[in-house]
Amino acid sequence: MCGRYTLTLDPGELQEMLDLGPFIHIVQSRYNIAPSQPVPIVKDFQTRAVELYLWGLVPFWSKDPSIGSRMINARAETVSEKPAYRGAYKYRRCLILADGFFEWHHDKKAGIKIPYYFKLKDDRPFTFAGLYEHWEPPEGGELHTCTILTCEPNDLVGGFHNRMPVILDESTRWPWINLETSKSVLIDSLVPYPAEEMKCYPVSTAVNSPQNDRPEILDPDQA
């Protein structure tokens, strides 16, 4: 599962490092992104433009948008079959921009859950494999939402959780949102990111509250 993540770099750095297009919306540095909040995604293979969608997918056929709070993640193994996701998997794949995510370790002795921050070893930003949807409420308008795909964990994340977000590297990132990409290539990209290319460390329990969204909470000295 992925229930909290970060995107700390500014748009200029993200554009250069991830080879992105224009930013359609204002994107600010975030240190504790939570479900139901607007998150930067890329869905157009040609323009690579960055837009803001709400995290928590609402299928176009849903009668109640509150379902989005329960659909922040989609299992990669079944995403092509589940009614809530199969249409989006075929036609509405996206990249969700990030540079780290959190998982929690239960310290039984202290009786608290300690957040751990997972990043790439070289501190570069990356993209989660995602899906997006457009939902039209009865009163008009349109709600834009997305979800993060998860897979079996690698050895590093597996010590904390039985799932991890699908991280796409340079070779799989753009094929993921190219609608001409074959099914076999898509399936092959939905695998755990190599543990040896990642790192993690404990951070402040202030992460436990989504209201705490500031740089200091990522400081390992505050753990």
Backbone hydrogen bonds, N-H to C=O, Kabsch-Sander energy under -0.5 kcal/mol:
donor,donor_aa,acceptor,acceptor_aa,energy
5,Y,33,I,-1.5
6,T,100,G,-2.6
7,L,30,R,-2.5
14,L,10,D,-2.2
15,Q,11,P,-2.8
16,E,12,G,-1.9
17,M,13,E,-2.7
18,L,14,L,-2.5
19,D,15,Q,-0.9
20,L,15,Q,-1.3
21,G,48,R,-2.8
24,I,22,P,-0.7
24,I,50,V,-2.7
25,H,50,V,-0.9
28,Q,26,I,-0.5
30,R,7,L,-2.7
33,I,5,Y,-3.1
36,S,55,W,-3.0
37,Q,34,A,-1.5
39,V,53,Y,-3.4
41,I,51,E,-3.0
42,V,95,L,-2.3
43,K,49,A,-0.5
45,F,43,K,-0.7
48,R,44,D,-2.2
50,V,22,P,-2.8
51,E,41,I,-2.6
51,E,49,A,-0.5
53,Y,39,V,-2.5
53,Y,51,E,-0.5
54,L,144,H,-2.8
55,W,37,Q,-2.2
56,G,54,L,-0.7
56,G,146,C,-3.2
57,L,71,M,-2.1
62,S,59,P,-1.8
67,I,64,D,-1.6
68,G,65,P,-1.9
69,S,66,S,-1.4
70,R,67,I,-1.7
71,M,68,G,-1.5
74,A,148,I,-2.0
76,A,150,T,-3.0
78,T,75,R,-1.1
79,V,75,R,-0.9
81,E,78,T,-1.8
82,K,78,T,-2.2
85,Y,82,K,-1.6
86,R,82,K,-2.9
89,Y,85,Y,-2.9
90,K,86,R,-1.5
91,Y,87,G,-2.4
92,R,88,A,-2.5
94,C,130,G,-2.8
95,L,42,V,-2.7
96,I,128,F,-2.1
97,L,40,P,-1.8
97,L,95,L,-0.6
98,A,126,F,-2.3
99,D,6,T,-2.0
100,G,6,T,-0.8
101,F,118,F,-1.9
102,F,4,R,-2.1
103,E,116,Y,-1.9
105,H,114,I,-2.7
107,D,105,H,-0.9
107,D,112,I,-2.8
108,K,106,H,-1.2
111,G,107,D,-2.0
112,I,107,D,-1.4
114,I,105,H,-3.2
114,I,112,I,-0.6
116,Y,103,E,-3.4
117,Y,201,Y,-3.1
118,F,101,F,-3.4
118,F,116,Y,-0.5
119,K,199,K,-2.4
121,K,197,E,-2.3
123,D,120,L,-1.9
126,F,98,A,-3.3
127,T,168,L,-0.8
128,F,96,I,-2.8
129,A,166,V,-2.1
130,G,94,C,-2.7
131,L,147,T,-1.7
132,Y,92,R,-2.4
133,E,145,T,-2.3
135,W,143,L,-2.9
140,G,137,P,-2.0
143,L,135,W,-3.6
144,H,142,E,-0.5
145,T,133,E,-2.2
145,T,143,L,-0.6
146,C,54,L,-2.1
147,T,131,L,-2.0
148,I,72,I,-2.4
149,L,129,A,-2.9
150,T,74,A,-2.4
151,C,164,M,-2.7
158,G,154,N,-2.5
159,G,156,L,-0.9
160,F,157,V,-2.5
161,H,157,V,-2.1
164,M,151,C,-2.0
166,V,149,L,-2.7
167,I,165,P,-0.7
168,L,127,T,-2.9
168,L,166,V,-0.5
172,T,169,D,-0.8
173,R,169,D,-2.1
176,W,172,T,-1.4
177,I,173,R,-0.6
177,I,174,W,-0.8
178,N,174,W,-0.5
178,N,175,P,-0.9
179,L,177,I,-0.7
181,T,178,N,-2.1
186,L,182,S,-2.0
187,I,183,K,-2.6
188,D,184,S,-2.1
189,S,185,V,-1.0
189,S,186,L,-0.8
190,L,186,L,-0.6
190,L,187,I,-1.2
191,V,189,S,-1.5
197,E,194,P,-1.5
198,M,195,A,-1.9
199,K,119,K,-2.4
201,Y,117,Y,-1.3
203,V,115,P,-2.4
204,S,217,I,-1.0
207,V,204,S,-1.8
208,N,205,T,-1.7
209,S,206,A,-1.5
212,N,209,S,-2.0
213,D,211,Q,-1.0
217,I,214,R,-1.4
218,L,215,P,-2.0
219,D,216,E,-1.7
222,Q,219,D,-2.0
223,A,220,P,-1.2
